[in-house]
Amino acid sequence: MEFLRPASWEEALAAKAEHPAAVPIAGGTDVMVEINFDHRRPEYLMDLNRIGDLYAWEVAGDTVRLGASVPYTRIMEELRAELPGLALASHTVASPQIRHRGGVGGNLGTASPAGDAHPALLAAGAEVEVESVRGARRIPIDDFYTGVKRNALEPDELIRAVHVKKAGGPQQYSKVGTRNAMVIAVCAFGIALHPGTRTVRTGIGSAAPTPVRARAAEEFLNAALEEGGFWDNGKIITPSVAKRFADLCAGACNPIDDVRGTAGYRRHAVGVMARRTLTWTWESYRGAGRTTEGAA
Amino acid sequence: MRVEFTVNGQLQQADDVWEGESLLYVLRERLGLPGSKNACEQGECGSCTVRLDGVPVCSCLVAAGQVEGREVVTVEGLADHAAQRSRGARACGTPLDEARAWQARGTDSGAGEGTPLSPVQQAFIDAGAVQCGFCTPGLLVAADEMLERNPDPSDADIREALSGNLCRCTGYEKIMDAVRLAAARQSEGV
């Protein structure tokens, strides 16, 4: 094994072009486990810790450009206002020790269906900025996950940043596990209200081969909200609408039975989380946007 | 490969390090500092917690090559680290020989007397927060870091800060007592 230690982003791209099999390592949450357990012996290990750019974020206009290695700790502490869904998801990642090292780039690189950031990124409608010596491109999050632990990266590409619109409305994130810390999600659910476009987006984790959106549920809810004039009148979401939304979210799952839970349990739990998080976000929208109307 | 980094305030060198090796392995097997414990090797248990550039991390998840030129504090250097902090001075460090010879010798009669302890170490002894002791080094490093950041932690703060450290003996109550005790002593300047 050879240890590559690029000092800059350009050096990293050059190294990845020369050695497409090189495995990038930043927080080590996934890569080191595979090496410690002898599940993987990459020919080249490429340390990204020295590339300061990956640890920076900037808020420009209505978008946050989040460096791939910005630790979850920083996201949950410093980007709660701009990226509330991702901040909540970040807080559910493992433990303080892991959150100090791990970032969204690693979650995306591994592309595990159980990665905690994915539902929040799907719900927010993020874009992944990837680059190789051939050039840079932005991959919409909807096109990023291509299979179990597979993503849309080319062999010579590295993940540089994630672009996420600043939240224009309430966002929520929910995760099911046996305890609060140190759990891999049994399943997880993210939701974001986008009042600007009058749409709701969702993300489901650990309940299908890849992280997925509940598209049919979103379409149903968007139509129901529009039809009922909910965005303007700020009424309480009708229980039947919430239930139908929850059922459609459960229906969007394609889960398996495994040690963490059965497929049936996952479907059920996603439905419960969908109904709850919809209620939380909608109540927050009603409360913030319309303090008098319909509040009783 | 060779890795040079600062351990407990002093520059150290490890040779013949395999490229896939963890920081934990380098500390234990190459530098002779077995205080950081090797249990799960997957970041689940927190027994291997050390400070890397001030931040608590699982040393089993840090590749050795990633620490080149960086600063690590292990449980063996915790007493010195805490002492320097309370004096407001920069740590001069714990030499490797001293760190290797370091033993927990508290001021209670059972544990002997002598070697100075950090306040959090003394509090663990006084509160009876140590049973088998395997998780203790990681808990000490994590608790000490929290008290550095947050001198007056709530119970929720303590639980959150220690949520990445598993203990299978104590049921955590004595550990909570110990950290509360250390915080109280720290605030009283004891």
Interface residues (C-beta under 8 A of the other chain):
Chain A: M1 E2 F3 R5 I25 G27 G28 T29 V31 M32 V33 I35 N36 F37 R41 P42 L45 D47 N49 A94 S95 P96 Q97 I98 H100 R101 N180 A181 M182
Chain B: M1 W18 E19 G20 S22 E41 Q42 G43 E44 G46 T49 V55 P56 V57 C58 C60 L61 V62 A63 G65 Q66 E68 A142 E160 A161 S163 G164 N165 L166
